[in-house]
Amino acid sequence: MTRFRSVFAGVGSYLPKKVLSNDDLANMVDTNDEWIRQRTGIKRRHIAASGETTSMMAVHAAKRALKDANVEAGELDLIVLATATPDLTFPATATMVQREIGMYRGFAFDVNAVCSGFLYALAIADSFVVRGQARTAMVVGAETFSRILDWEDRTTCVLFGDGAGAVVLRGEPGAPGMGDRGIIHTHLRSDGRHEELLYVDGGPSKTKTVGHLQMSGNKVFRHAVTNISGAIARVLDDTGLNVSDIDWFVPHQANERILEGIAKKMGLARDQVISTVADHGNTSAASIPLALDVAIKDGRIKKNDLVLFEALGGGFTWGAALARM
C-alpha cells in the first residue's frame, strides 16, 4: 500500500480592512497603548466590518491559498475549517466555503478547538491524506472573535482580532521520516477540567445566546507555557529531534509574553520565532496560518525548512506539530 505525506502546496490569508489601534481602544475602555503593549505586545488588530462573516474571510484566504498552490477548487477532496465563531449554529462554515469557491465534490466540516483549532484541523486532514482517502485537502482557520467580546472589559477586548488563513495540502508518496517534505508528526491534548479559565458564557443549548468571552489571564498564561512546552518536548522526543534541528517556530499568536516564555523554556532563539501578534492580536484558530503566510511571503520560511507549530486554546486544548515545508 502506497504511503503518502501531506505536503504544504500553498498558503493564503485574509485580514479585514478595519484596523483598531491601541489608541482607538483607549477611547472605548479604560486602557492605554503602553499598558496593552507591555502586557501583550499587541499594537493593533483587524476587526471584521458589519456584515463581514467568518465564512467570507475564510473564502478570501482559501482562494489565495489555491492560487498559491496552483490548484483548482475542483481538485480538492476535503476542507477542514477550524473556528469557534461560525456563521451559524449549522450548517458547517466549511460547507459555505466549499460552495463559494466552487468545490462540488469531496466533503467539508468544521472543527472547534478554539485557539488550537488549526492544529487539530491540520492533524485531521493529515490523517485522511496519509491514508489516501484525500489526495488534496485544504485546512482553514477563520475567526470573528470581535463578535463574542465584551467591549467594556479591558482585560479581554484588547487581546483579540479577526482574520483567516488557509493552507493546501497535497498527498505525495513518501516514507515516514525526516527527509521528505510534509507533515512529520502531530501531538494533540485536551483537559476539560480547566473550562472555567477560558470560555464563552453562552451557547444555543445552555443559554440560547451567543455570550461573551471570559478569561482568567494569569492562570491561562501559566498553563500555556507549561502545557505547550510539554507538547513540543513530546513531538521532539517522538521524532528523535532536538530543538537545535528546528529552523522556525510558528506559535499560536496569543500574547508576546507567552511566545517569549515558551521560546526561553525550550531554548529557542528569539529570531527563530515568527511573531505577528503585534499587528494581528490573537486571532484564535486563524493565528498560525496567518503567521505562516507572512513568514513564507517575506522569504523567511523556505522550502525544506523544518517548522514547529504549537497552540493552546479553551477547553483546555493544546498541541504541537512538526513539518518540513
C-alpha positions as CSV (number, residue, x, y, z in Angstrom):
1,M,0.0,0.0,0.0
2,T,1.4,3.4,-1.0
3,R,2.1,5.8,1.9
4,F,1.6,9.5,1.4
5,R,2.9,12.6,3.0
6,S,0.9,15.7,3.5
7,V,3.0,18.4,1.7
8,F,2.3,22.1,2.0
9,A,1.4,23.2,-1.5
10,G,0.1,26.7,-0.9
11,V,-0.9,29.2,1.8
12,G,-3.1,32.2,1.8
13,S,-4.6,34.6,4.3
14,Y,-7.1,37.5,4.8
15,L,-7.4,40.3,7.2
16,P,-10.3,42.8,7.5
17,K,-9.6,46.3,6.3
18,K,-10.6,47.9,9.5
19,V,-7.7,48.3,11.9
20,L,-8.3,49.0,15.6
21,S,-5.2,50.5,17.3
22,N,-4.5,50.7,21.0
23,D,-5.1,54.4,20.9
24,D,-8.6,53.7,19.4
25,L,-9.3,51.2,22.2
26,A,-8.2,53.9,24.8
27,N,-11.2,55.9,23.5
28,M,-13.5,53.0,24.2
29,V,-12.3,51.5,27.6
30,D,-10.1,52.4,30.5
31,T,-6.7,51.5,28.9
32,N,-3.8,52.9,27.0
33,D,-1.2,51.9,24.4
34,E,1.6,51.4,26.9
35,W,-0.5,49.2,29.2
36,I,-1.5,47.0,26.3
37,R,1.9,46.7,24.7
38,Q,3.8,46.0,28.0
39,R,1.4,43.1,28.9
40,T,0.7,41.6,25.5
41,G,3.0,43.0,22.8
42,I,-0.1,43.9,20.7
43,K,-0.2,47.3,18.9
44,R,-3.2,46.8,16.7
45,R,-5.8,44.3,15.4
46,H,-8.1,43.9,12.5
47,I,-11.9,43.9,13.0
48,A,-14.5,42.5,10.7
49,A,-16.8,45.0,9.1
50,S,-20.5,44.9,9.8
51,G,-21.9,42.0,7.7
52,E,-18.4,40.5,7.2
53,T,-18.6,37.0,8.4
54,T,-16.2,34.1,9.2
55,S,-17.1,32.3,6.0
56,M,-16.4,35.4,3.9
57,M,-12.9,35.8,5.4
58,A,-12.3,32.1,5.0
59,V,-13.3,32.2,1.3
60,H,-10.8,35.0,0.7
61,A,-8.0,33.1,2.4
62,A,-9.0,29.8,0.6
63,K,-8.9,31.4,-2.8
64,R,-5.5,32.9,-2.2
65,A,-4.2,29.5,-0.9
66,L,-5.5,27.8,-4.0
67,K,-3.8,30.4,-6.3
68,D,-0.5,30.0,-4.4
69,A,-0.7,26.2,-4.8
70,N,-1.8,26.4,-8.4
71,V,-4.7,24.2,-7.6
72,E,-8.3,24.4,-8.8
73,A,-11.1,24.2,-6.2
74,G,-12.4,21.2,-8.1
75,E,-9.3,19.3,-7.3
76,L,-9.9,19.4,-3.5
77,D,-11.2,16.3,-1.8
78,L,-11.5,17.8,1.7
79,I,-11.9,21.0,3.6
80,V,-11.4,21.1,7.4
81,L,-12.2,24.5,8.8
82,A,-11.3,25.4,12.4
83,T,-13.4,28.1,14.1
84,A,-15.1,28.9,17.4
85,T,-17.1,31.7,15.7
86,P,-19.1,30.0,12.9
87,D,-21.6,31.9,10.8
88,L,-24.5,29.8,12.0
89,T,-25.0,27.0,14.5
90,F,-25.4,24.9,11.4
91,P,-24.6,24.1,8.6
92,A,-20.8,24.0,9.0
93,T,-19.0,27.1,7.9
94,A,-16.7,24.7,5.9
95,T,-19.6,23.8,3.6
96,M,-20.3,27.5,2.9
97,V,-16.6,27.9,1.9
98,Q,-17.0,24.7,-0.3
99,R,-19.9,26.3,-2.1
100,E,-18.4,29.7,-2.6
101,I,-15.1,28.5,-4.0
102,G,-16.8,26.1,-6.3
103,M,-15.8,22.7,-4.8
104,Y,-18.6,20.4,-5.8
105,R,-17.1,17.1,-4.7
106,G,-15.5,15.6,-1.6
107,F,-16.5,16.7,1.9
108,A,-16.1,19.6,4.3
109,F,-16.7,20.0,8.0
110,D,-15.8,22.3,11.0
111,V,-13.6,21.7,14.0
112,N,-13.9,23.6,17.2
113,A,-10.8,23.5,19.4
114,V,-10.7,27.3,19.8
115,C,-7.1,28.6,19.5
116,S,-5.8,25.1,18.9
117,G,-8.3,24.6,16.1
118,F,-5.9,24.9,13.2
119,L,-3.6,22.3,14.7
120,Y,-6.5,19.9,15.3
121,A,-7.8,20.5,11.7
122,L,-4.3,20.0,10.3
123,A,-3.9,16.7,12.1
124,I,-7.3,15.5,10.9
125,A,-6.6,16.5,7.3
126,D,-3.2,14.8,7.5
127,S,-4.8,11.6,8.7
128,F,-7.1,11.5,5.6
129,V,-4.2,12.3,3.2
130,V,-1.7,9.8,4.7
131,R,-4.3,7.0,4.3
132,G,-5.0,8.0,0.7
133,Q,-8.6,9.0,1.5
134,A,-8.0,12.5,0.3
135,R,-5.2,13.5,-2.2
136,T,-5.7,17.2,-1.9
137,A,-7.0,18.9,1.2
138,M,-7.5,22.4,2.5
139,V,-7.1,23.4,6.1
140,V,-8.6,26.8,7.2
141,G,-8.6,28.8,10.4
142,A,-11.1,31.6,10.5
143,E,-12.5,33.7,13.3
144,T,-14.6,36.8,14.1
145,F,-13.8,37.0,17.8
146,S,-14.9,40.6,17.8
147,R,-18.5,39.3,17.9
148,I,-18.0,37.5,21.2
149,L,-16.1,40.1,23.1
150,D,-17.4,42.4,25.8
151,W,-16.1,45.7,24.6
152,E,-16.3,47.1,28.1
153,D,-13.9,44.5,29.5
154,R,-10.4,45.8,29.1
155,T,-8.8,42.6,30.2
156,T,-10.2,40.7,27.1
157,C,-11.2,43.1,24.4
158,V,-7.7,44.4,23.9
159,L,-6.4,40.9,23.1
160,F,-8.3,39.6,20.1
161,G,-8.8,40.3,16.4
162,D,-10.4,38.8,13.3
163,G,-8.9,37.1,10.3
164,A,-8.5,33.9,8.3
165,G,-5.7,31.7,7.0
166,A,-5.6,28.6,4.8
167,V,-3.2,26.0,3.6
168,V,-3.5,23.5,0.8
169,L,-2.0,20.0,1.4
170,R,-1.2,17.6,-1.3
171,G,-0.6,13.9,-0.8
172,E,2.7,12.9,-2.3
173,P,4.3,9.4,-2.0
174,G,6.9,9.3,0.8
175,A,8.1,7.1,3.6
176,P,7.8,8.1,7.3
177,G,10.9,10.0,8.4
178,M,12.6,13.4,8.4
179,G,13.9,13.6,4.9
180,D,10.8,14.1,2.8
181,R,8.7,17.3,2.7
182,G,5.4,17.2,4.5
183,I,3.9,16.9,8.0
184,I,6.1,14.7,10.1
185,H,4.3,14.4,13.4
186,T,1.4,15.9,15.4
187,H,0.6,15.7,19.1
188,L,-2.8,16.8,20.4
189,R,-4.1,17.1,24.0
190,S,-7.1,18.3,26.0
191,D,-8.1,18.6,29.6
192,G,-11.7,19.6,30.3
193,R,-11.1,20.3,34.0
194,H,-10.0,23.9,33.2
195,E,-13.1,25.1,31.4
196,E,-13.7,28.0,33.8
197,L,-10.3,29.6,32.9
198,L,-11.2,30.3,29.3
199,Y,-14.7,30.0,27.9
200,V,-17.7,31.8,26.4
201,D,-20.7,32.2,28.7
202,G,-23.3,31.5,26.1
203,G,-24.5,28.8,23.7
204,P,-27.6,27.5,22.0
205,S,-28.2,24.5,24.3
206,K,-27.4,26.2,27.7
207,T,-28.4,29.9,27.4
208,K,-29.8,30.4,23.9
209,T,-27.4,33.3,23.5
210,V,-24.0,33.9,21.8
211,G,-22.4,35.1,25.0
212,H,-19.0,36.8,25.7
213,L,-15.5,35.5,26.2
214,Q,-14.4,35.1,29.8
215,M,-10.8,34.5,30.8
216,S,-8.5,34.2,33.8
217,G,-5.4,35.6,32.1
218,N,-2.7,34.8,34.6
219,K,-3.8,31.2,35.1
220,V,-4.1,30.7,31.3
221,F,-0.6,32.1,30.9
222,R,0.9,29.6,33.3
223,H,-0.9,26.6,31.7
224,A,0.0,27.8,28.3
225,V,3.8,27.9,28.9
226,T,3.8,24.5,30.8
227,N,1.4,22.6,28.5
228,I,2.8,23.8,25.2
229,S,6.4,23.2,26.3
230,G,5.3,19.7,27.2
231,A,3.7,19.1,23.8
232,I,6.8,20.4,22.0
233,A,9.0,18.2,24.0
234,R,6.8,15.2,23.2
235,V,7.0,15.9,19.5
236,L,10.7,16.2,19.6
237,D,11.1,13.1,21.7
238,D,8.8,11.1,19.3
239,T,10.8,12.1,16.3
240,G,14.2,11.9,17.8
241,L,15.0,15.5,17.1
242,N,16.5,18.3,19.2
243,V,15.5,22.0,19.4
244,S,18.7,22.8,17.5
245,D,17.2,20.9,14.5
246,I,14.3,23.3,14.2
247,D,14.6,26.1,11.6
248,W,11.4,28.1,12.5
249,F,8.9,28.2,15.3
250,V,5.4,29.3,14.3
251,P,3.3,29.5,17.5
252,H,-0.3,30.5,18.1
253,Q,-0.2,34.3,18.4
254,A,-1.8,34.7,21.8
255,N,0.5,37.1,23.6
256,E,4.1,38.2,23.2
257,R,4.9,37.2,26.8
258,I,3.7,33.7,26.2
259,L,5.7,33.4,23.0
260,E,8.8,34.6,24.8
261,G,8.2,32.3,27.8
262,I,7.9,29.2,25.6
263,A,10.9,30.1,23.5
264,K,13.0,30.6,26.6
265,K,11.8,27.4,28.3
266,M,12.5,25.4,25.1
267,G,15.9,27.1,24.4
268,L,14.7,28.5,21.0
269,A,16.5,31.6,19.7
270,R,14.2,34.7,19.6
271,D,14.9,35.3,15.9
272,Q,13.5,31.8,15.1
273,V,10.1,32.7,16.4
274,I,7.6,34.0,13.9
275,S,5.5,36.7,15.7
276,T,2.7,38.6,14.2
277,V,0.8,39.3,17.4
278,A,1.7,43.0,17.4
279,D,-0.2,43.6,14.2
280,H,-2.9,40.9,14.3
281,G,-3.6,40.4,18.0
282,N,-4.9,37.0,19.0
283,T,-7.0,35.6,16.0
284,S,-7.5,32.2,17.7
285,A,-7.7,29.4,15.1
286,A,-6.6,31.8,12.3
287,S,-3.3,32.9,14.0
288,I,-1.0,30.1,12.9
289,P,-1.9,30.2,9.2
290,L,-1.8,34.0,9.2
291,A,1.7,34.0,10.7
292,L,2.8,31.2,8.4
293,D,1.6,33.1,5.3
294,V,3.5,36.2,6.5
295,A,6.8,34.3,7.0
296,I,6.6,32.4,3.7
297,K,5.7,35.5,1.7
298,D,8.5,37.6,3.2
299,G,11.0,34.8,2.5
300,R,12.0,33.7,6.0
301,I,10.4,30.2,5.7
302,K,11.7,28.4,2.7
303,K,11.2,25.1,1.0
304,N,12.6,22.2,3.1
305,D,12.8,24.2,6.3
306,L,11.8,22.3,9.4
307,V,8.9,24.2,11.1
308,L,7.4,23.7,14.6
309,F,3.9,24.7,15.3
310,E,2.1,25.0,18.7
311,A,-1.1,26.3,20.3
312,L,-3.3,26.2,23.4
313,G,-7.0,27.1,23.5
314,G,-10.1,27.0,25.7
315,G,-11.1,23.6,26.9
316,F,-8.2,23.4,27.5
317,T,-7.0,22.1,24.2
318,W,-3.3,22.2,23.1
319,G,-0.8,20.5,20.8
320,A,2.2,20.8,18.6
321,A,3.1,19.8,15.0
322,L,6.3,19.4,13.0
323,A,6.6,19.7,9.3
324,R,9.2,20.1,6.6
325,M,8.0,22.8,4.2
